[in-house]
Amino acid sequence: MLIAGDIGGTKTELAIFSNESGPHSSLAQVKVHSADYPNLEAIVKEFLAKVDKPVDRACFAVAGPVIGGRVKTTNLPWMIEDISLARELNLNLKSVFLINDLEAIARAVQILRPSDVITINPVVAPETSAVAGQAA
């Protein structure tokens, strides 16, 4: 099972997914105020203890530039490292991923369902249009 998270200065959202349930149905989820915790590891450990579901993979989308498996969060005093997350979660380092939050959004576009999309300005897209997004 996979633990996935959206890590931001205001809130952290975590969820657990399985191959069987797919990417649209979490088995458990939580939203917490990030600043109430000293680091991401504390949030993840608390969540996993409550849900009591084993995970073998982890991916966290973080607000901040991820370089070499490390990221200094933009709006929190946290340094997040894939090595320490792997150690704390007792996971193989190759199964723990930190990615930028905008990268996570871009990767998720491919699995959006029609019900996940809202049309803001209806236009007819050319057959060979590119996928693009904008962040504010």
Secondary structure by P-SEA (a helix, b strand, c coil): cbbbbbcccccccccccccccccccccccccccccccccaaaaaaaaaaaacccccbbbbbbcccccccccccccccbbbbaaaaaaaaccccccbbbbcaaaaaaaaccccccccccccbbbbbccccccccccc
